[in-house]
């Protein structure tokens, strides 16, 4: 009897988990489509500086962080490396002055999980497209930011590979990770309240790190 009850409870829990994931994935797809459509209607222009990535990028108000400069936010919540690769046309067709890429953290959790080789292969597609389609654009590969300490070793390894990819394409690598990580490789609490997304102090630190590059582009 108890075994039957536990089996029913397990089946119900599994059903709720699968149902919740399907609903969440549907919401993500709709949000992704909405953002892509918005970006298509307000295209990138020559001279723009594009911040490209996921919710960490999307969460910033780049026009307020760099007032008076032609910055465009092209972050989408829950996006992955493959997702960015699939929406490059609307980025590259505008021939922007610069692209700052920060992507990859959403590829790591077990419920999405893409292995390192797959992540790096998609990232290489992104950089090759940039090189081929808009060779005069300055592209900046930013390291994946820390999150919970259990991800630290994998993120460090991926970042080392991203640095090598940036060098392969003669793009500049920006190592954000050590400026946000604690001694165990976790996201510092002063920068995030969920060990992933940034709060105001986190964006302030990010701006501090890239401000010299922004000034160089628009000197």
DAHUNOR-V496564 format. One record per residue. N is the residue number from 1. OMEGA is omega in whole degrees, 0 to 359 (* if undefined). Layout:
N|OMEGA / N|OMEGA
This chain:
1|179 / 2|179 / 3|178 / 4|180 / 5|180 / 6|179 / 7|178 / 8|180 / 9|178 / 10|179 / 11|180 / 12|179 / 13|179 / 14|179 / 15|180 / 16|180 / 17|181 / 18|180 / 19|180 / 20|179 / 21|180 / 22|178 / 23|180 / 24|180 / 25|178 / 26|178 / 27|179 / 28|180 / 29|179 / 30|180 / 31|179 / 32|179 / 33|179 / 34|180 / 35|179 / 36|180 / 37|176 / 38|181 / 39|179 / 40|181 / 41|179 / 42|192 / 43|174 / 44|178 / 45|173 / 46|181 / 47|180 / 48|169 / 49|188 / 50|173 / 51|191 / 52|180 / 53|185 / 54|184 / 55|179 / 56|174 / 57|183 / 58|184 / 59|181 / 60|169 / 61|189 / 62|178 / 63|176 / 64|179 / 65|178 / 66|185 / 67|177 / 68|180 / 69|183 / 70|181 / 71|178 / 72|178 / 73|178 / 74|173 / 75|176 / 76|179 / 77|176 / 78|182 / 79|180 / 80|178 / 81|179 / 82|178 / 83|177 / 84|180 / 85|183 / 86|181 / 87|182 / 88|186 / 89|182 / 90|176 / 91|190 / 92|182 / 93|180 / 94|180 / 95|183 / 96|178 / 97|184 / 98|174 / 99|176 / 100|184 / 101|171 / 102|185 / 103|175 / 104|186 / 105|180 / 106|176 / 107|191 / 108|185 / 109|186 / 110|183 / 111|173 / 112|189 / 113|168 / 114|182 / 115|186 / 116|181 / 117|180 / 118|179 / 119|183 / 120|178 / 121|178 / 122|179 / 123|178 / 124|176 / 125|179 / 126|183 / 127|178 / 128|177 / 129|178 / 130|182 / 131|183 / 132|191 / 133|181 / 134|188 / 135|181 / 136|178 / 137|173 / 138|182 / 139|181 / 140|179 / 141|181 / 142|181 / 143|174 / 144|181 / 145|176 / 146|171 / 147|178 / 148|185 / 149|181 / 150|178 / 151|194 / 152|183 / 153|180 / 154|179 / 155|178 / 156|180 / 157|178 / 158|180 / 159|176 / 160|178 / 161|177 / 162|176 / 163|179 / 164|178 / 165|179 / 166|179 / 167|179 / 168|182 / 169|180 / 170|175 / 171|182 / 172|178 / 173|179 / 174|184 / 175|179 / 176|191 / 177|185 / 178|180 / 179|181 / 180|189 / 181|171 / 182|186 / 183|177 / 184|179 / 185|180 / 186|173 / 187|180 / 188|184 / 189|181 / 190|183 / 191|186 / 192|176 / 193|177 / 194|179 / 195|179 / 196|184 / 197|186 / 198|169 / 199|185 / 200|181 / 201|178 / 202|178 / 203|177 / 204|178 / 205|179 / 206|179 / 207|179 / 208|183 / 209|184 / 210|182 / 211|177 / 212|179 / 213|178 / 214|180 / 215|180 / 216|181 / 217|185 / 218|178 / 219|*
